[in-house]
Amino acid sequence: PGAAARPPRARPRLVFHTQLAHGSPTGRIEGFTNVRELYAKIAEVFGISPTEILFCTLNTHKVDMQKLLGGQIGLEDFIFAHVRGETKEVEVTKTEDALGLTITDNGAGYAFIKRIKEGSIINRIETVCVGDSIEAINDQTIVGCRHYEVARMLRELPRAQPFTLRLVQPKKAFDMSGQGTRTSKCAAEGRVASGKETLRLRATSAATLEEGPSAAEETAARRVDDLLESYMGIRDGELASSMVETARGVGSAAALATGLATLLGDFAFPEEFVAQLWAAAG
């Protein structure tokens, strides 16, 4: 009799290392398929609530918006979780239409500041920083709102009328109490993942292992992210990548507009935006 068929090789367990950005021992997490589950796993390791986590960065403990965790994690990436620190309130008077803020969100209910334009209204308020989570506008909570909703609320605020922002800044290392110094930092900081394979996190289905984006795909996604910032006041690399995928899967700008509706619900994109997106994704 012939040899028994060899059983299929088991899929390797994907285990990621993680720390709290302000300092902690190193934990190990696995078995998550989207950002909310990732936060729950990190919270479980460190004995905190998932709602304490504002956002995560990859391979650096610093508030570096170029290293934000989005929808893809390299298989060797080290995850740093930035948790809630001090709450602060600032009063802002909108003296011009644009506040100079670019908003993103963490995929789990918190919108935060990704960029502040030099010379803008917000840039002149020293207490407002990149990485601050926006918790409320005029005492109206915005927890659970997507970045584009928050950007629209800020854009629609009337000029010359003061308004209040309640912000939560990420916890800093000197905020620590009784946790000792950061451990394993040298091994994790500045790590560059080798290889192109990534874990792609999805909102509505299981995570998948994929090859990283090609240079052309990365260029197209950057162009679309720039469009999102100029039209909507947000940056979201994962949304930009999804828009590029949607554009490349349809045959016309009109079909693209329909595809965008499935990504962002009833958000009304101007025709000019859809046309530029169609061109940028090509």
N, C-alpha and C positions, 0 to 999 in steps of 0.2 A: 504493500500500500504506500501511496505517496506521503511525503511529509505533511504534517498538519499545517494549514495556512497560518502564517504568523499574525497574531492579533494586531489590530491597528495601533500605531504608537500613540500613547496618551499625549494630549496637548500639555505642554509644560505649564506649571503654575507661574503666574506673573506676580512677582512680589516686588513691591516698591518700598524704598526707605523714605522716612519722613521725620521732620523735626518741626517744633514750633519756632517761628522765625526769631522770636525774642530770646530763645534759649530753652533747650530741653534735651533729655536723652534722645537717642535715635529709636524710632519705632518702625515696625514693619506692617504693611497693609496689603491686602489682596482681595479679590472677589467683588470688585465694584464695576458697574457698567455705565454709570453716568456721574456727573459732578456732585449731585446731592448724595449719592451713595458713597462717593469718595470722601466727602466732608464727614459723613456719619462714621466711616471707618477711622479717619484721623481722630475724630472726637472720642471715639471709643478707646483708642490706644492711650490718649492722654487724659482721659477722665473729665472731659469738658462737654458742653452742649454743642451740637453742630452749628447752632445759631451764633456761637461765639466767633466762628471763622468768617473773616471778611473776604479774603481771597488767598490764593496760593501762588507762589513763584517757583520756578524750576531752577535748581542748581545755584541759587543765591538766596541769602536771608534778607537781602536789602529790598526796599520798596522800589523795584526796578520794573517799570511798565513794559520794557522790552522782553522781560522774562516771565510774563504772566502765564499761568496755566490756563489754557483755553480748552479746545476740544480734542487735543492730541497730546500724548505723553510719550516721549522716547522711552524705550524699554530700560535704559540705564539712567533715566532722569531721577534726580533726588528732589523730593517735594518739600517745600517749606510753607507752613501754614501761618498766615498773619491773622492774629486774633484781635478782638475788640480791646481798645485801650480807653483813653479818656474821651468823654463827650464834651463838645464845645458848641456854643451858639454864636453866630455872627449875623450882624445886620448889614444888609446890602441895599444900596440904592441904584436902581438900573438907570444909569444916565445915557446909555446907548443900547441899541437892540441886542448886540452880542455881549454876553458876559465874559467870554473868553475861556469857557470850560469845554472840555471834551469828556463825555461820560462813557463808561463801560459798565458791565455788571459781572457778577461772579457765577451766573447760571443757577443760583440758588436763592434769589430774592433780595440781594443787596446791590444797589448801584453805587459806583464810586468814581472819583475823579481820576482820569487817566492822564490828562494833559491840561496845563494852564498856559494860555497864550501870553507871551511877554507884552507888557504894556497895557493889558486888558484891565477891566474893572476888578475881576477876582485877583489878578496878579498884584494889585495894589493893597490887598488885604493879607497881611503877612501870616495870619493864623490859619489861613486856608492852604492846604498842602495836597500835592499829588498823593493818592492812596487813601485820602479821607473818604469814608463812606457817607453818603447823604441819607440821613435817616428821616428827616422831615423838612417840608417847606411850609413856612407859616403855621407850624404846629400840626400840619396834615401829614400823617405818616406816609411814606412812599415805600416802605418795606414790602417786597413782593412785586413791585413794578419793574418792568423791563427798562433797559437804558434809554431806548427811544421814547418811551412814555415820559421818563423824567426829563429828558432833553426838551421835549415838547412843552411840558409844564413850565420849565424855566423860560423858554422862548416866549410863551404866551403871557408871562407876568407883565403888568403895565409899566411903562417908563415913568420915572420920577417918583415912584411910590416905593418906600422902603419895604423890604421883606426880610424874613429871618430864615436862615439855614441852620438846621441842627445836624452836626457832623460828628462822626466817630472816627478817631484816628487809630491806626494800627498800634498795638502795644509795642513799646520800645524796650530794648534790653535793660535799661536802668529802671523800668517799671517792675522788674521781677522781685518777688519776695520769697526767699527760702528755696529757690530752685537751683542755686549754684551757677556755674558758668556754662556756656555752651559747650557741648561735647561733640566729638566727631566732626567738628566744623571743617578742619583741614581736608578731610577726605571728601567732603561734599561740596565745598565752595568751588565755584568755577568749573565744575565738572562739565565736560563736553561729551554728549552721548555719541558712541560710535555706531556706525551703521545707520540705515534710513528707516528701519521698521519702527512703527509707532502703534500705540493703543489709541484707537479713535473712539472717543466717548460720544454717545448719541443720546438725545433727549427722549426718544420714543422707542428705541430698540436696544438690543444688547450691544455692548462694545465689540469692536472688531479689530483684529490685527491687520495693519495695512502697511504697504510701502509708503515712506514719506513722500510729500508732494515733489513733483519735478520742478526744475528751475523756472520753467514757463508758467506752471501753476502758481508758484510762489509770487512771481512777478504780477500775474493777473490779480491774485488775491490782494496784494499790496495796493494796486491801483484802485480796486473796488473799496478797500478800507479807507483810502483817501477820499473817495467819493462819499462814503458814509459820513465821514467827518465833515466834509464841506456842506453837505445837504442836511444832515440830521444832527450834527454835533455829537456823534458817538464814534467809537472805534471798537471793532469786534472782529478779530482775525478769523474766528470760527464761522461767524455769520458771513463774512466776506468769502471764505472758501466755499461755503454752502451755496452762495449766490453764483459763484463761478461754475460750480457743478450744475446748478439749475440752468444757467445760460447755455452751457455746452450741451445740455440734454434736450434743448428745444430748437425750433427752426426759425423763430422770428422774435422781434421785440415784443409783439402783442402776446405771444405765447409765454414769453419771459414774465410779462406783467402778471399773467395768471399764475405762473409758478411762484412768484414772489408772495402772492396772497396766501399760499399754503405755508410759507416760511414765517410770515409776520402777521397773519390774520388780516384784519381790515385796514391796516396802515395804508394811507393813501400816498403812493409814490407819485411825484410829478412825472409827466411824460418825458421831460428832459432828462430826469435821473435815469429812467428805464433805458432811454436811448444811449446815454453815456455808459451805463452798466453793460449794455449789449456790446458796445464797442470795446470797452475795457476788458471784458472777459474773453474776447475773441483771440 
